[in-house]
Every structure is written in C-alpha cells, then in structure tokens.
Amino acid sequence: MFPRMNNPTPYLLTIILILFTSGCHSGKKGEHHEFFEPYTNHVELRHAKGFQIDRADDHTRLTILNPWSKDDEPYAVYYLYPTLPEKLPSDGISIQIPVSSLVVNSFSYFEFLSLLGETDAIKGVTDGFRIYNPLILEKIEQGVISDMGDPFQPNLEKVMTVKPDAVINSAYAQVDSYSERLTRAGIPVIYSLEWMENEPLARAEWIRMIAAFFGKDLQADSLFAEIEQRYNFAREQIPTNPVPPSLLAGDNFQGTWYVPGGKSFNAALFRDAGLQYRYSDNRESGSIGLDIESVLTQFSAADFWFGCESDSYAELAEKDAKYLLLNAVKKRQVFNNHNRITLNGGNDYFESGAAHPDLVLSDLIRAVYPEALPEYSFTYIKPLEEEPFRE
C-alpha cells in the first residue's frame, strides 16, 4: 500500500539517501543531553486536545499527543530552535525555525499556511490535480511547486530532490511506512492529527501548531481568536426552536453510507447549528457505516440532508430511486459540498473548511434558518438543482 519506487536502479536511491541524510539538520543525529525541565510557559489551548506547546528561554517544545495510546505516550515531540544548540535532546526531533520549505501531504494545511502568509514555503504537494487553491495550482503549473503523486505512495526521490525542511503528513494508528522512510532519510515529519479532534474550533486551533514551526505564535493566536469570535457569533444567531430540525449526513459510497459518529467534529457542528442529529449520543469519533436500508429506516423523516454527492435531484433519482423516499428529498432540502470545486475534482470544502469552521457553520445555519444570517451567502454548500425527472 505504501511507497512504490519508480527508480529502476536501487543503487542510485541508496546513494541519494546517504548524501541527503548527511546534509539534513534533523537533530536525530545530534549529541544528547539531559534536560532539567526548562519550560517556564505552558501555552493554554482553548479547544484543541491533540497537541501541547511549552516554551523555554531558547526553544519551544511541541508535543503531538497519541489518541490511540493507553499509556499517554506522545505521537511525536519536536524541539524548535531559532538557533540549533550544540547538544540536542534525544527524545524528539529538533528543527531549526523558521522552516522555509515544506512538502504538504494534507490538504487542510494549505489554508493554515495561507492565513499565516507562508504559502511560499510550500515546495511540494501530493495529488496536485485534486487541489482547489488557485495559487498553489498556478505554482504547480509553473513548476515552483512539485507534485509528489499519490498521497499514500508519494515519490520519495522527488521529495528528496526538493530537500524540504519537513513534510506534513497525517498520522495514523497503524505503522506508516512512508513517514518511516522519510525519517530514515533524515527528513523530519510533522504529524497532523487535527482530524481526530471532536470540535470544529479544536480543528481550527491547529493553526497554532503549524505556526510554531514559523515562530508565528502570536499571529496564530490572533487569527484563531478571530475565527473563534466569528464562529460564536454565527452560533448565537440561531433562533430558539423547541423542536430543532433533524438531518441526514453523508452519502452512499460503494454500498456503505458513512454518517458521523456522535463524538465527531461534524456531530458537534450539527449541534452548534441548532440541528437534531440521530447519532448525537453515539460515542464514536469517526464515521459509522450503514447500509441503505438502515438509512431509510433511521433517517427517512429527517428534514435536511447535507453532504449529498449529487448535483441535482434528477441525478439523485438516477443513482437510486430509493433516495426519493427520503423526506429531505421530498421537501427539496438537500445540499452538497460542491459550491467551490474545480473541473478536476478539487473541493475547497475539504481544504479550507478546517481553518474556517465559522463559514462551515454559517452555511448550515443559512440553509436551516435563513432569517438568522440574511446577508450571508453559501461558501461551501449549495442546494441541489431542480431538473425535470420522473418520480
């Protein structure tokens, strides 16, 4: 499943690995010393649970927590130094900041970097053809940003050619051989776990995590405070409703309909939008797979359907006539996430949505309570189009 070598000459790759490793500034090869706990400032995060920031006089310690660990073992620890000392800690990855070049293997970080004014640091991406961000697409076309290919099988030789200060990669519960090979090659991996957070604002607060690699902590704090303020403002506009409207989420993918678990950030989003979600008491933080019959049984009376993959009711009917049995379809209250897409399938909902939960929330509120945000226009979602078809 993981990296596939395109180079037919393994000896060449070995030589490149050795040469590049010798020039990398990762602290893993440095000398070690014992710390006396120099951290005098523990940064208080307001929503995020997945990382910690501690500051000392001469560096910052960033800890990515492991949500699958039963003994509180961190997923990764980074020591961020404006100037690398002669002796480096042995229990983490030491990186000189600010970093100036990144390969980004997680689309949700494009907007974080854009808000921080650091898109110039992006030197490589994966699945470039599926990207929405116009600036990044333009740079790919100009050759300023390289496309490393499949995000699950990136071209390691291309990554080494770019020689990034680090690679942003999603963290997983299982062994990630791509990250392991990058690490062996001396390329630090910045692990992303924002998708495991249980609240939309918690995901957005990960801008403070990536900002630490640029020494832009104060700017990130200010940006996040503005996002938080806009999110809370939108939430406060919801009218009092003794019987909140109900919803269905997701769509059928190869025979399985995935709906958000009750502890997921999407379930929290529905709550904040004043919606009634059937699985709100469920304890899953990930998705729940259902068959179409279960969906029809459990959600046939739902007032709204968000996350539909069709563009029109005619397309929906053509896919499966059973969809027409849903109350949300009968009431014509079905929305997709296709308001900002490219011809190649790039979708801004999956890129900038994590950094702008205020806009995602406002979309839902505008759809359900249009009087609450009368001046607002949909950012990511849009209603399905009406086209003639036989019901």
Disulfide bonds with the S-S distance in Angstrom:
none
